[in-house]
Amino acid sequence: MKMPDVITIDPEILGGTPVFKGTRVPVKTIFEYLEDNFTLGEFLECFPSVSRDMALKVLSCSEEALLTSAA
């Protein structure tokens, strides 16, 4: 699964805010939940339109981007 398969940026959806593809759930929401000490499972329960695979892909790509930029 590639990032374009997971994230959509469309000016017609939440003014171009990056969202999980096929939803209106902003990608930043997963990070806000995790920062507030919610588990991934709790996030997925609150946003059932986001699949576990989609959430894990976003987290994995974010980790790779951070580690690559820090090197």
CHARMM-style PDB file with segment names, atoms N, HN, CA, C and O in Angstrom:
ATOM      1  N   MET     1       0.859  -1.184   0.000  1.00  0.00      PROA
ATOM      2  CA  MET     1       0.000   0.000   0.000  1.00  0.00      PROA
ATOM      3  C   MET     1       0.898   1.237   0.000  1.00  0.00      PROA
ATOM      4  O   MET     1       1.743   1.396   0.881  1.00  0.00      PROA
ATOM      5  N   LYS     2       0.714   2.106  -0.984  1.00  0.00      PROA
ATOM      6  HN  LYS     2       0.028   1.977  -1.699  1.00  0.00      PROA
ATOM      7  CA  LYS     2       1.488   3.335  -1.099  1.00  0.00      PROA
ATOM      8  C   LYS     2       0.705   4.491  -0.501  1.00  0.00      PROA
ATOM      9  O   LYS     2      -0.507   4.397  -0.309  1.00  0.00      PROA
ATOM     10  N   MET     3       1.404   5.585  -0.208  1.00  0.00      PROA
ATOM     11  HN  MET     3       2.388   5.661  -0.365  1.00  0.00      PROA
ATOM     12  CA  MET     3       0.744   6.738   0.415  1.00  0.00      PROA
ATOM     13  C   MET     3      -0.430   7.262  -0.407  1.00  0.00      PROA
ATOM     14  O   MET     3      -1.452   7.604   0.187  1.00  0.00      PROA
ATOM     15  N   PRO     4      -0.348   7.349  -1.747  1.00  0.00      PROA
ATOM     16  CA  PRO     4      -1.534   7.808  -2.487  1.00  0.00      PROA
ATOM     17  C   PRO     4      -2.739   6.875  -2.321  1.00  0.00      PROA
ATOM     18  O   PRO     4      -3.878   7.274  -2.565  1.00  0.00      PROA
ATOM     19  N   ASP     5      -2.481   5.639  -1.909  1.00  0.00      PROA
ATOM     20  HN  ASP     5      -1.556   5.314  -1.711  1.00  0.00      PROA
ATOM     21  CA  ASP     5      -3.574   4.700  -1.646  1.00  0.00      PROA
ATOM     22  C   ASP     5      -4.201   4.952  -0.279  1.00  0.00      PROA
ATOM     23  O   ASP     5      -5.260   4.408   0.032  1.00  0.00      PROA
ATOM     24  N   VAL     6      -3.545   5.777   0.537  1.00  0.00      PROA
ATOM     25  HN  VAL     6      -2.684   6.218   0.284  1.00  0.00      PROA
ATOM     26  CA  VAL     6      -3.959   5.970   1.924  1.00  0.00      PROA
ATOM     27  C   VAL     6      -4.432   7.394   2.208  1.00  0.00      PROA
ATOM     28  O   VAL     6      -5.339   7.596   3.016  1.00  0.00      PROA
ATOM     29  N   ILE     7      -3.828   8.376   1.553  1.00  0.00      PROA
ATOM     30  HN  ILE     7      -3.092   8.212   0.897  1.00  0.00      PROA
ATOM     31  CA  ILE     7      -4.118   9.788   1.842  1.00  0.00      PROA
ATOM     32  C   ILE     7      -4.644  10.490   0.593  1.00  0.00      PROA
ATOM     33  O   ILE     7      -4.158  10.268  -0.517  1.00  0.00      PROA
ATOM     34  N   THR     8      -5.642  11.337   0.800  1.00  0.00      PROA
ATOM     35  HN  THR     8      -6.036  11.517   1.701  1.00  0.00      PROA
ATOM     36  CA  THR     8      -6.190  12.171  -0.270  1.00  0.00      PROA
ATOM     37  C   THR     8      -6.052  13.628   0.129  1.00  0.00      PROA
ATOM     38  O   THR     8      -6.317  13.998   1.273  1.00  0.00      PROA
ATOM     39  N   ILE     9      -5.636  14.453  -0.823  1.00  0.00      PROA
ATOM     40  HN  ILE     9      -5.421  14.153  -1.752  1.00  0.00      PROA
ATOM     41  CA  ILE     9      -5.630  15.902  -0.640  1.00  0.00      PROA
ATOM     42  C   ILE     9      -6.464  16.476  -1.778  1.00  0.00      PROA
ATOM     43  O   ILE     9      -6.066  16.448  -2.942  1.00  0.00      PROA
ATOM     44  N   ASP    10      -7.625  16.993  -1.411  1.00  0.00      PROA
ATOM     45  HN  ASP    10      -7.948  17.015  -0.465  1.00  0.00      PROA
ATOM     46  CA  ASP    10      -8.583  17.486  -2.399  1.00  0.00      PROA
ATOM     47  C   ASP    10      -9.202  18.775  -1.861  1.00  0.00      PROA
ATOM     48  O   ASP    10      -9.756  18.775  -0.762  1.00  0.00      PROA
ATOM     49  N   PRO    11      -9.119  19.861  -2.606  1.00  0.00      PROA
ATOM     50  CA  PRO    11      -9.691  21.120  -2.119  1.00  0.00      PROA
ATOM     51  C   PRO    11     -11.187  21.033  -1.810  1.00  0.00      PROA
ATOM     52  O   PRO    11     -11.716  21.858  -1.065  1.00  0.00      PROA
ATOM     53  N   GLU    12     -11.860  20.046  -2.375  1.00  0.00      PROA
ATOM     54  HN  GLU    12     -11.430  19.376  -2.980  1.00  0.00      PROA
ATOM     55  CA  GLU    12     -13.299  19.876  -2.131  1.00  0.00      PROA
ATOM     56  C   GLU    12     -13.583  19.107  -0.830  1.00  0.00      PROA
ATOM     57  O   GLU    12     -14.729  19.049  -0.385  1.00  0.00      PROA
ATOM     58  N   ILE    13     -12.553  18.524  -0.228  1.00  0.00      PROA
ATOM     59  HN  ILE    13     -11.622  18.572  -0.589  1.00  0.00      PROA
ATOM     60  CA  ILE    13     -12.721  17.759   1.016  1.00  0.00      PROA
ATOM     61  C   ILE    13     -11.952  18.473   2.115  1.00  0.00      PROA
ATOM     62  O   ILE    13     -10.721  18.506   2.100  1.00  0.00      PROA
ATOM     63  N   LEU    14     -12.673  19.038   3.060  1.00  0.00      PROA
ATOM     64  HN  LEU    14     -13.672  19.011   3.072  1.00  0.00      PROA
ATOM     65  CA  LEU    14     -12.095  19.769   4.194  1.00  0.00      PROA
ATOM     66  C   LEU    14     -11.066  20.806   3.756  1.00  0.00      PROA
ATOM     67  O   LEU    14     -10.049  21.000   4.423  1.00  0.00      PROA
ATOM     68  N   GLY    15     -11.331  21.467   2.639  1.00  0.00      PROA
ATOM     69  HN  GLY    15     -12.157  21.310   2.098  1.00  0.00      PROA
ATOM     70  CA  GLY    15     -10.475  22.549   2.170  1.00  0.00      PROA
ATOM     71  C   GLY    15      -9.059  22.129   1.801  1.00  0.00      PROA
ATOM     72  O   GLY    15      -8.139  22.945   1.841  1.00  0.00      PROA
ATOM     73  N   GLY    16      -8.879  20.868   1.443  1.00  0.00      PROA
ATOM     74  HN  GLY    16      -9.627  20.205   1.410  1.00  0.00      PROA
ATOM     75  CA  GLY    16      -7.554  20.392   1.043  1.00  0.00      PROA
ATOM     76  C   GLY    16      -6.729  19.804   2.166  1.00  0.00      PROA
ATOM     77  O   GLY    16      -5.564  19.462   1.966  1.00  0.00      PROA
ATOM     78  N   THR    17      -7.315  19.682   3.340  1.00  0.00      PROA
ATOM     79  HN  THR    17      -8.262  19.960   3.502  1.00  0.00      PROA
ATOM     80  CA  THR    17      -6.619  19.037   4.455  1.00  0.00      PROA
ATOM     81  C   THR    17      -6.365  17.579   4.091  1.00  0.00      PROA
ATOM     82  O   THR    17      -7.277  16.911   3.604  1.00  0.00      PROA
ATOM     83  N   PRO    18      -5.150  17.061   4.311  1.00  0.00      PROA
ATOM     84  CA  PRO    18      -4.904  15.643   4.026  1.00  0.00      PROA
ATOM     85  C   PRO    18      -5.814  14.762   4.885  1.00  0.00      PROA
ATOM     86  O   PRO    18      -5.844  14.892   6.108  1.00  0.00      PROA
ATOM     87  N   VAL    19      -6.549  13.869   4.232  1.00  0.00      PROA
ATOM     88  HN  VAL    19      -6.524  13.763   3.238  1.00  0.00      PROA
ATOM     89  CA  VAL    19      -7.458  12.950   4.928  1.00  0.00      PROA
ATOM     90  C   VAL    19      -7.145  11.520   4.514  1.00  0.00      PROA
ATOM     91  O   VAL    19      -6.527  11.277   3.478  1.00  0.00      PROA
ATOM     92  N   PHE    20      -7.584  10.584   5.340  1.00  0.00      PROA
ATOM     93  HN  PHE    20      -8.086  10.782   6.182  1.00  0.00      PROA
ATOM     94  CA  PHE    20      -7.485   9.180   4.963  1.00  0.00      PROA
ATOM     95  C   PHE    20      -8.398   8.974   3.758  1.00  0.00      PROA
ATOM     96  O   PHE    20      -9.555   9.394   3.770  1.00  0.00      PROA
ATOM     97  N   LYS    21      -7.881   8.336   2.732  1.00  0.00      PROA
ATOM     98  HN  LYS    21      -6.941   7.994   2.722  1.00  0.00      PROA
ATOM     99  CA  LYS    21      -8.610   8.148   1.477  1.00  0.00      PROA
ATOM    100  C   LYS    21      -9.974   7.502   1.717  1.00  0.00      PROA
ATOM    101  O   LYS    21     -10.094   6.527   2.460  1.00  0.00      PROA
ATOM    102  N   GLY    22     -10.987   8.060   1.080  1.00  0.00      PROA
ATOM    103  HN  GLY    22     -10.889   8.852   0.476  1.00  0.00      PROA
ATOM    104  CA  GLY    22     -12.339   7.532   1.194  1.00  0.00      PROA
ATOM    105  C   GLY    22     -13.062   7.959   2.453  1.00  0.00      PROA
ATOM    106  O   GLY    22     -14.157   7.475   2.741  1.00  0.00      PROA
ATOM    107  N   THR    23     -12.441   8.885   3.224  1.00  0.00      PROA
ATOM    108  HN  THR    23     -11.551   9.277   2.990  1.00  0.00      PROA
ATOM    109  CA  THR    23     -13.048   9.359   4.470  1.00  0.00      PROA
ATOM    110  C   THR    23     -12.959  10.879   4.520  1.00  0.00      PROA
ATOM    111  O   THR    23     -12.434  11.521   3.611  1.00  0.00      PROA
ATOM    112  N   ARG    24     -13.481  11.429   5.596  1.00  0.00      PROA
ATOM    113  HN  ARG    24     -13.908  10.907   6.335  1.00  0.00      PROA
ATOM    114  CA  ARG    24     -13.296  12.845   5.896  1.00  0.00      PROA
ATOM    115  C   ARG    24     -12.507  12.976   7.201  1.00  0.00      PROA
ATOM    116  O   ARG    24     -12.619  13.981   7.902  1.00  0.00      PROA
ATOM    117  N   VAL    25     -11.716  11.960   7.517  1.00  0.00      PROA
ATOM    118  HN  VAL    25     -11.625  11.144   6.947  1.00  0.00      PROA
ATOM    119  CA  VAL    25     -10.913  11.940   8.745  1.00  0.00      PROA
ATOM    120  C   VAL    25      -9.533  12.521   8.435  1.00  0.00      PROA
ATOM    121  O   VAL    25      -8.766  11.920   7.683  1.00  0.00      PROA
ATOM    122  N   PRO    26      -9.208  13.692   9.008  1.00  0.00      PROA
ATOM    123  CA  PRO    26      -7.888  14.269   8.776  1.00  0.00      PROA
ATOM    124  C   PRO    26      -6.773  13.349   9.289  1.00  0.00      PROA
ATOM    125  O   PRO    26      -6.901  12.742  10.353  1.00  0.00      PROA
ATOM    126  N   VAL    27      -5.700  13.255   8.535  1.00  0.00      PROA
ATOM    127  HN  VAL    27      -5.596  13.749   7.672  1.00  0.00      PROA
ATOM    128  CA  VAL    27      -4.570  12.417   8.935  1.00  0.00      PROA
ATOM    129  C   VAL    27      -4.001  12.881  10.276  1.00  0.00      PROA
ATOM    130  O   VAL    27      -3.550  12.064  11.079  1.00  0.00      PROA
ATOM    131  N   LYS    28      -4.022  14.194  10.515  1.00  0.00      PROA
ATOM    132  HN  LYS    28      -4.388  14.858   9.863  1.00  0.00      PROA
ATOM    133  CA  LYS    28      -3.454  14.696  11.769  1.00  0.00      PROA
ATOM    134  C   LYS    28      -4.193  14.155  12.993  1.00  0.00      PROA
ATOM    135  O   LYS    28      -3.647  14.157  14.096  1.00  0.00      PROA
ATOM    136  N   THR    29      -5.415  13.699  12.808  1.00  0.00      PROA
ATOM    137  HN  THR    29      -5.859  13.698  11.912  1.00  0.00      PROA
ATOM    138  CA  THR    29      -6.209  13.195  13.928  1.00  0.00      PROA
ATOM    139  C   THR    29      -5.557  11.989  14.586  1.00  0.00      PROA
ATOM    140  O   THR    29      -5.602  11.861  15.810  1.00  0.00      PROA
ATOM    141  N   ILE    30      -4.948  11.097  13.798  1.00  0.00      PROA
ATOM    142  HN  ILE    30      -4.911  11.201  12.804  1.00  0.00      PROA
ATOM    143  CA  ILE    30      -4.312   9.924  14.394  1.00  0.00      PROA
ATOM    144  C   ILE    30      -3.170  10.346  15.315  1.00  0.00      PROA
ATOM    145  O   ILE    30      -2.971   9.755  16.376  1.00  0.00      PROA
ATOM    146  N   PHE    31      -2.423  11.371  14.904  1.00  0.00      PROA
ATOM    147  HN  PHE    31      -2.585  11.852  14.042  1.00  0.00      PROA
ATOM    148  CA  PHE    31      -1.310  11.849  15.732  1.00  0.00      PROA
ATOM    149  C   PHE    31      -1.823  12.540  16.993  1.00  0.00      PROA
ATOM    150  O   PHE    31      -1.241  12.387  18.067  1.00  0.00      PROA
ATOM    151  N   GLU    32      -2.897  13.290  16.865  1.00  0.00      PROA
ATOM    152  HN  GLU    32      -3.370  13.414  15.993  1.00  0.00      PROA
ATOM    153  CA  GLU    32      -3.490  13.946  18.036  1.00  0.00      PROA
ATOM    154  C   GLU    32      -3.972  12.909  19.046  1.00  0.00      PROA
ATOM    155  O   GLU    32      -3.766  13.071  20.249  1.00  0.00      PROA
ATOM    156  N   TYR    33      -4.606  11.852  18.567  1.00  0.00      PROA
ATOM    157  HN  TYR    33      -4.773  11.720  17.590  1.00  0.00      PROA
ATOM    158  CA  TYR    33      -5.073  10.792  19.466  1.00  0.00      PROA
ATOM    159  C   TYR    33      -3.901  10.133  20.188  1.00  0.00      PROA
ATOM    160  O   TYR    33      -3.942   9.935  21.402  1.00  0.00      PROA
ATOM    161  N   LEU    34      -2.866   9.798  19.439  1.00  0.00      PROA
ATOM    162  HN  LEU    34      -2.833   9.959  18.452  1.00  0.00      PROA
ATOM    163  CA  LEU    34      -1.708   9.140  20.049  1.00  0.00      PROA
ATOM    164  C   LEU    34      -1.007  10.075  21.031  1.00  0.00      PROA
ATOM    165  O   LEU    34      -0.541   9.626  22.078  1.00  0.00      PROA
ATOM    166  N   GLU    35      -0.925  11.359  20.714  1.00  0.00      PROA
ATOM    167  HN  GLU    35      -1.303  11.724  19.864  1.00  0.00      PROA
ATOM    168  CA  GLU    35      -0.325  12.336  21.627  1.00  0.00      PROA
ATOM    169  C   GLU    35      -1.129  12.452  22.915  1.00  0.00      PROA
ATOM    170  O   GLU    35      -0.571  12.725  23.977  1.00  0.00      PROA
ATOM    171  N   ASP    36      -2.437  12.244  22.819  1.00  0.00      PROA
ATOM    172  HN  ASP    36      -2.890  12.023  21.956  1.00  0.00      PROA
ATOM    173  CA  ASP    36      -3.316  12.316  23.991  1.00  0.00      PROA
ATOM    174  C   ASP    36      -3.432  10.973  24.714  1.00  0.00      PROA
ATOM    175  O   ASP    36      -4.343  10.769  25.516  1.00  0.00      PROA
ATOM    176  N   ASN    37      -2.507  10.067  24.425  1.00  0.00      PROA
ATOM    177  HN  ASN    37      -1.767  10.233  23.773  1.00  0.00      PROA
ATOM    178  CA  ASN    37      -2.408   8.758  25.086  1.00  0.00      PROA
ATOM    179  C   ASN    37      -3.548   7.796  24.781  1.00  0.00      PROA
ATOM    180  O   ASN    37      -3.811   6.884  25.566  1.00  0.00      PROA
ATOM    181  N   PHE    38      -4.225   7.984  23.661  1.00  0.00      PROA
ATOM    182  HN  PHE    38      -4.012   8.724  23.023  1.00  0.00      PROA
ATOM    183  CA  PHE    38      -5.182   6.991  23.195  1.00  0.00      PROA
ATOM    184  C   PHE    38      -4.397   5.921  22.447  1.00  0.00      PROA
ATOM    185  O   PHE    38      -3.328   6.203  21.905  1.00  0.00      PROA
ATOM    186  N   THR    39      -4.910   4.714  22.415  1.00  0.00      PROA
ATOM    187  HN  THR    39      -5.778   4.486  22.855  1.00  0.00      PROA
ATOM    188  CA  THR    39      -4.255   3.647  21.667  1.00  0.00      PROA
ATOM    189  C   THR    39      -4.706   3.690  20.211  1.00  0.00      PROA
ATOM    190  O   THR    39      -5.689   4.345  19.868  1.00  0.00      PROA
ATOM    191  N   LEU    40      -3.976   2.987  19.377  1.00  0.00      PROA
ATOM    192  HN  LEU    40      -3.177   2.455  19.656  1.00  0.00      PROA
ATOM    193  CA  LEU    40      -4.376   2.872  17.976  1.00  0.00      PROA
ATOM    194  C   LEU    40      -5.762   2.237  17.893  1.00  0.00      PROA
ATOM    195  O   LEU    40      -6.593   2.659  17.089  1.00  0.00      PROA
ATOM    196  N   GLY    41      -6.006   1.237  18.712  1.00  0.00      PROA
ATOM    197  HN  GLY    41      -5.331   0.894  19.365  1.00  0.00      PROA
ATOM    198  CA  GLY    41      -7.312   0.585  18.746  1.00  0.00      PROA
ATOM    199  C   GLY    41      -8.441   1.551  19.081  1.00  0.00      PROA
ATOM    200  O   GLY    41      -9.520   1.488  18.492  1.00  0.00      PROA
ATOM    201  N   GLU    42      -8.186   2.436  20.023  1.00  0.00      PROA
ATOM    202  HN  GLU    42      -7.309   2.487  20.501  1.00  0.00      PROA
ATOM    203  CA  GLU    42      -9.207   3.430  20.393  1.00  0.00      PROA
ATOM    204  C   GLU    42      -9.463   4.400  19.244  1.00  0.00      PROA
ATOM    205  O   GLU    42     -10.607   4.770  18.982  1.00  0.00      PROA
ATOM    206  N   PHE    43      -8.396   4.809  18.562  1.00  0.00      PROA
ATOM    207  HN  PHE    43      -7.467   4.508  18.776  1.00  0.00      PROA
ATOM    208  CA  PHE    43      -8.561   5.674  17.391  1.00  0.00      PROA
ATOM    209  C   PHE    43      -9.426   4.976  16.351  1.00  0.00      PROA
ATOM    210  O   PHE    43     -10.362   5.572  15.816  1.00  0.00      PROA
ATOM    211  N   LEU    44      -9.118   3.722  16.065  1.00  0.00      PROA
ATOM    212  HN  LEU    44      -8.359   3.238  16.499  1.00  0.00      PROA
ATOM    213  CA  LEU    44      -9.859   2.971  15.052  1.00  0.00      PROA
ATOM    214  C   LEU    44     -11.320   2.762  15.448  1.00  0.00      PROA
ATOM    215  O   LEU    44     -12.199   2.746  14.586  1.00  0.00      PROA
ATOM    216  N   GLU    45     -11.581   2.603  16.740  1.00  0.00      PROA
ATOM    217  HN  GLU    45     -10.867   2.617  17.439  1.00  0.00      PROA
ATOM    218  CA  GLU    45     -12.965   2.481  17.209  1.00  0.00      PROA
ATOM    219  C   GLU    45     -13.731   3.775  16.964  1.00  0.00      PROA
ATOM    220  O   GLU    45     -14.906   3.746  16.598  1.00  0.00      PROA
ATOM    221  N   CYS    46     -13.068   4.908  17.166  1.00  0.00      PROA
ATOM    222  HN  CYS    46     -12.113   4.932  17.463  1.00  0.00      PROA
ATOM    223  CA  CYS    46     -13.724   6.212  16.984  1.00  0.00      PROA
ATOM    224  C   CYS    46     -13.901   6.563  15.509  1.00  0.00      PROA
ATOM    225  O   CYS    46     -14.798   7.325  15.148  1.00  0.00      PROA
ATOM    226  N   PHE    47     -13.039   5.999  14.659  1.00  0.00      PROA
ATOM    227  HN  PHE    47     -12.311   5.380  14.952  1.00  0.00      PROA
ATOM    228  CA  PHE    47     -13.079   6.309  13.224  1.00  0.00      PROA
ATOM    229  C   PHE    47     -13.089   5.012  12.419  1.00  0.00      PROA
ATOM    230  O   PHE    47     -12.091   4.666  11.785  1.00  0.00      PROA
ATOM    231  N   PRO    48     -14.211   4.294  12.442  1.00  0.00      PROA
ATOM    232  CA  PRO    48     -14.269   2.987  11.778  1.00  0.00      PROA
ATOM    233  C   PRO    48     -14.087   3.037  10.266  1.00  0.00      PROA
ATOM    234  O   PRO    48     -13.873   1.999   9.641  1.00  0.00      PROA
ATOM    235  N   SER    49     -14.166   4.214   9.672  1.00  0.00      PROA
ATOM    236  HN  SER    49     -14.339   5.058  10.180  1.00  0.00      PROA
ATOM    237  CA  SER    49     -13.942   4.318   8.225  1.00  0.00      PROA
ATOM    238  C   SER    49     -12.453   4.237   7.874  1.00  0.00      PROA
ATOM    239  O   SER    49     -12.100   4.069   6.706  1.00  0.00      PROA
ATOM    240  N   VAL    50     -11.585   4.355   8.876  1.00  0.00      PROA
ATOM    241  HN  VAL    50     -11.872   4.491   9.824  1.00  0.00      PROA
ATOM    242  CA  VAL    50     -10.142   4.217   8.676  1.00  0.00      PROA
ATOM    243  C   VAL    50      -9.756   2.778   9.009  1.00  0.00      PROA
ATOM    244  O   VAL    50      -9.989   2.304  10.121  1.00  0.00      PROA
ATOM    245  N   SER    51      -9.166   2.090   8.037  1.00  0.00      PROA
ATOM    246  HN  SER    51      -8.977   2.475   7.133  1.00  0.00      PROA
ATOM    247  CA  SER    51      -8.755   0.702   8.296  1.00  0.00      PROA
ATOM    248  C   SER    51      -7.452   0.670   9.085  1.00  0.00      PROA
ATOM    249  O   SER    51      -6.678   1.627   9.074  1.00  0.00      PROA
ATOM    250  N   ARG    52      -7.229  -0.429   9.757  1.00  0.00      PROA
ATOM    251  HN  ARG    52      -7.857  -1.207   9.765  1.00  0.00      PROA
ATOM    252  CA  ARG    52      -5.992  -0.617  10.512  1.00  0.00      PROA
ATOM    253  C   ARG    52      -4.787  -0.513   9.576  1.00  0.00      PROA
ATOM    254  O   ARG    52      -3.781   0.102   9.928  1.00  0.00      PROA
ATOM    255  N   ASP    53      -4.884  -1.112   8.385  1.00  0.00      PROA
ATOM    256  HN  ASP    53      -5.701  -1.612   8.098  1.00  0.00      PROA
ATOM    257  CA  ASP    53      -3.788  -1.052   7.418  1.00  0.00      PROA
ATOM    258  C   ASP    53      -3.471   0.388   7.019  1.00  0.00      PROA
ATOM    259  O   ASP    53      -2.303   0.760   6.900  1.00  0.00      PROA
ATOM    260  N   MET    54      -4.510   1.195   6.812  1.00  0.00      PROA
ATOM    261  HN  MET    54      -5.458   0.893   6.908  1.00  0.00      PROA
ATOM    262  CA  MET    54      -4.299   2.592   6.446  1.00  0.00      PROA
ATOM    263  C   MET    54      -3.576   3.337   7.566  1.00  0.00      PROA
ATOM    264  O   MET    54      -2.622   4.072   7.312  1.00  0.00      PROA
ATOM    265  N   ALA    55      -4.024   3.151   8.784  1.00  0.00      PROA
ATOM    266  HN  ALA    55      -4.800   2.554   8.991  1.00  0.00      PROA
ATOM    267  CA  ALA    55      -3.416   3.830   9.932  1.00  0.00      PROA
ATOM    268  C   ALA    55      -1.957   3.405  10.095  1.00  0.00      PROA
ATOM    269  O   ALA    55      -1.083   4.243  10.318  1.00  0.00      PROA
ATOM    270  N   LEU    56      -1.700   2.114   9.985  1.00  0.00      PROA
ATOM    271  HN  LEU    56      -2.410   1.433   9.804  1.00  0.00      PROA
ATOM    272  CA  LEU    56      -0.331   1.621  10.136  1.00  0.00      PROA
ATOM    273  C   LEU    56       0.574   2.135   9.026  1.00  0.00      PROA
ATOM    274  O   LEU    56       1.748   2.413   9.270  1.00  0.00      PROA
ATOM    275  N   LYS    57       0.055   2.265   7.825  1.00  0.00      PROA
ATOM    276  HN  LYS    57      -0.898   2.039   7.627  1.00  0.00      PROA
ATOM    277  CA  LYS    57       0.855   2.781   6.706  1.00  0.00      PROA
ATOM    278  C   LYS    57       1.246   4.234   6.960  1.00  0.00      PROA
ATOM    279  O   LYS    57       2.394   4.615   6.730  1.00  0.00      PROA
ATOM    280  N   VAL    58       0.314   5.039   7.427  1.00  0.00      PROA
ATOM    281  HN  VAL    58      -0.619   4.730   7.615  1.00  0.00      PROA
ATOM    282  CA  VAL    58       0.612   6.438   7.725  1.00  0.00      PROA
ATOM    283  C   VAL    58       1.671   6.528   8.823  1.00  0.00      PROA
ATOM    284  O   VAL    58       2.607   7.321   8.719  1.00  0.00      PROA
ATOM    285  N   LEU    59       1.528   5.729   9.861  1.00  0.00      PROA
ATOM    286  HN  LEU    59       0.768   5.085   9.946  1.00  0.00      PROA
ATOM    287  CA  LEU    59       2.502   5.755  10.951  1.00  0.00      PROA
ATOM    288  C   LEU    59       3.877   5.288  10.479  1.00  0.00      PROA
ATOM    289  O   LEU    59       4.896   5.873  10.847  1.00  0.00      PROA
ATOM    290  N   SER    60       3.904   4.246   9.672  1.00  0.00      PROA
ATOM    291  HN  SER    60       3.077   3.771   9.373  1.00  0.00      PROA
ATOM    292  CA  SER    60       5.165   3.713   9.166  1.00  0.00      PROA
ATOM    293  C   SER    60       5.873   4.720   8.260  1.00  0.00      PROA
ATOM    294  O   SER    60       7.077   4.936   8.395  1.00  0.00      PROA
ATOM    295  N   CYS    61       5.141   5.327   7.351  1.00  0.00      PROA
ATOM    296  HN  CYS    61       4.162   5.152   7.242  1.00  0.00      PROA
ATOM    297  CA  CYS    61       5.738   6.313   6.447  1.00  0.00      PROA
ATOM    298  C   CYS    61       6.203   7.549   7.212  1.00  0.00      PROA
ATOM    299  O   CYS    61       7.220   8.147   6.861  1.00  0.00      PROA
ATOM    300  N   SER    62       5.476   7.931   8.243  1.00  0.00      PROA
ATOM    301  HN  SER    62       4.650   7.445   8.528  1.00  0.00      PROA
ATOM    302  CA  SER    62       5.877   9.073   9.061  1.00  0.00      PROA
ATOM    303  C   SER    62       7.169   8.761   9.807  1.00  0.00      PROA
ATOM    304  O   SER    62       8.062   9.603   9.901  1.00  0.00      PROA
ATOM    305  N   GLU    63       7.257   7.559  10.329  1.00  0.00      PROA
ATOM    306  HN  GLU    63       6.531   6.875  10.253  1.00  0.00      PROA
ATOM    307  CA  GLU    63       8.477   7.134  11.021  1.00  0.00      PROA
ATOM    308  C   GLU    63       9.667   7.170  10.062  1.00  0.00      PROA
ATOM    309  O   GLU    63      10.729   7.694  10.399  1.00  0.00      PROA
ATOM    310  N   GLU    64       9.485   6.612   8.870  1.00  0.00      PROA
ATOM    311  HN  GLU    64       8.623   6.185   8.596  1.00  0.00      PROA
ATOM    312  CA  GLU    64      10.564   6.600   7.872  1.00  0.00      PROA
ATOM    313  C   GLU    64      10.992   8.018   7.516  1.00  0.00      PROA
ATOM    314  O   GLU    64      12.186   8.296   7.407  1.00  0.00      PROA
ATOM    315  N   ALA    65      10.031   8.913   7.335  1.00  0.00      PROA
ATOM    316  HN  ALA    65       9.061   8.687   7.424  1.00  0.00      PROA
ATOM    317  CA  ALA    65      10.341  10.295   6.970  1.00  0.00      PROA
ATOM    318  C   ALA    65      11.130  10.990   8.086  1.00  0.00      PROA
ATOM    319  O   ALA    65      12.084  11.721   7.819  1.00  0.00      PROA
ATOM    320  N   LEU    66      10.726  10.758   9.316  1.00  0.00      PROA
ATOM    321  HN  LEU    66       9.951  10.164   9.532  1.00  0.00      PROA
ATOM    322  CA  LEU    66      11.430  11.375  10.449  1.00  0.00      PROA
ATOM    323  C   LEU    66      12.853  10.833  10.584  1.00  0.00      PROA
ATOM    324  O   LEU    66      13.796  11.592  10.805  1.00  0.00      PROA
ATOM    325  N   LEU    67      12.997   9.533  10.453  1.00  0.00      PROA
ATOM    326  HN  LEU    67      12.231   8.916  10.274  1.00  0.00      PROA
ATOM    327  CA  LEU    67      14.317   8.937  10.605  1.00  0.00      PROA
ATOM    328  C   LEU    67      15.237   9.318   9.452  1.00  0.00      PROA
ATOM    329  O   LEU    67      16.442   9.481   9.645  1.00  0.00      PROA
ATOM    330  N   THR    68      14.685   9.458   8.276  1.00  0.00      PROA
ATOM    331  HN  THR    68      13.706   9.325   8.119  1.00  0.00      PROA
ATOM    332  CA  THR    68      15.482   9.838   7.115  1.00  0.00      PROA
ATOM    333  C   THR    68      15.933  11.292   7.217  1.00  0.00      PROA
ATOM    334  O   THR    68      17.079  11.614   6.903  1.00  0.00      PROA
ATOM    335  N   SER    69      15.038  12.162   7.653  1.00  0.00      PROA
ATOM    336  HN  SER    69      14.108  11.901   7.908  1.00  0.00      PROA
ATOM    337  CA  SER    69      15.382  13.581   7.745  1.00  0.00      PROA
ATOM    338  C   SER    69      16.329  13.856   8.902  1.00  0.00      PROA
ATOM    339  O   SER    69      17.061  14.846   8.879  1.00  0.00      PROA
ATOM    340  N   ALA    70      16.328  12.997   9.910  1.00  0.00      PROA
ATOM    341  HN  ALA    70      15.733  12.193   9.929  1.00  0.00      PROA
ATOM    342  CA  ALA    70      17.195  13.191  11.074  1.00  0.00      PROA
ATOM    343  C   ALA    70      18.613  12.719  10.805  1.00  0.00      PROA
ATOM    344  O   ALA    70      19.543  13.085  11.523  1.00  0.00      PROA
ATOM    345  N   ALA    71      18.776  11.905   9.768  1.00  0.00      PROA
ATOM    346  HN  ALA    71      18.020  11.607   9.185  1.00  0.00      PROA
ATOM    347  CA  ALA    71      20.104  11.340   9.491  1.00  0.00      PROA
ATOM    348  C   ALA    71      21.001  12.312   8.759  1.00  0.00      PROA
ATOM    349  OT1 ALA    71      22.148  11.985   8.455  1.00  0.00      PROA
TER     350      ALA     71
END
